[in-house]
Structure formats: C-alpha cells, structure tokens
Amino acid sequence: MKRVFFILLILLVATAGFTQQKVRTPADYVKELIALSGADRADKNMIVAERSDGAYVFVPLYKGDKVIGYGTWAQGIKIYNHREDLIAVINPDGTLQNFLPIDANERHPDMRDLKWRSKFFGMNYKRDFIHSADVSSGSTFSSIMFVAELKTMLFAFNEYVVKAGKLPK
C-alpha cells in the first residue's frame, strides 16, 4: 500500500510541472489590449511608472489620431494555487475603461462576460470592494484579487503618469 501511495505521489509531482502558466511577451499583451479596446494601433513608446521597477507600463492606444486609452497588464496574479494574467485599459482621466482576465474562459467564465465586467467601468483607485455585487460565480478570492490589482494599476497610472505630467499633449 505504501508503494502505491509513493508511486501516486511521484506521478502527482511529475505532472504538476506540466501545468505551468503560459508565458506571454509584452507584444502578446499589446495585441490583447488592441482587441479589447477596439484601437487601431498602439504606440511603441510605453510610459513606465516611476518607482515600479518596470512593473507598471502604460501603452497609449489609438483610434485614428486620437488616444482612446492606455493599456497595461499584470502578469501572474496569484489566485489560490495558480497564477493568472490581467489586462486593463485606462481612460486618460485615470478611470477604468475595460479589463479582462485573459485566461478567464478557462477558470472564471463569468469574468469574460461584459455585463459582469461593466460594473467596474469608470471606477477609480479609491473604489471599495462591494462583496455582494463584485463576486463572480462565488469566486470571492479571485474577484478580490482582480479588483485589488485593478486599483493598483489605476493608482500607478494616476500617480506616476497623470500627476507626473507624462500624458501626451
């Protein structure tokens, strides 16, 4: 019996290595952001939030000649025992335009639903988490983690882009 348990344990550990998170490049995120925002193109000159060691970058997104928002991403947000990637588009006034957990179709399908996500549109970094309204399919921890990361993105944008005068004129 111990031998069977030991073999099962080895198989479990061995297969855990095959379930690693998909590695995305900045170009992958920018492509996703263009699709999410409906932009025609993204500016190659990214704005990096000071004091973030490159963790928060903001990509100007254009429709024609007009900036319609600033795209950003968070890679590997830890939720339960796995990591997920999140993209967001921020309005020039520092409020949330749209967001998407990229792998939501696999783990949290409701979060792909525009109706659920739209309740966060227009939020700023000071918005509180409203448990009764903000959870998705009972995914309390996932929802809290995503909202916390969105608030951090919005704070970084407002503090290190808007207040720092880095918006293109």
QUIZIPE-V772826 format. One record per pair of residues at least 24 apart in sequence whose C-alpha atoms are under 6 Angstrom apart, sorted by the first residue. I is the first residue (numbers start at 1). J is the second residue. If there is no record, write none. Layout:
{{I;J} {I;J}}
This chain:
{{33;71} {39;63} {49;160} {79;142} {94;158} {95;122} {95;123} {95;124} {96;121} {96;122} {96;123} {97;121} {125;151} {125;154} {125;155}}
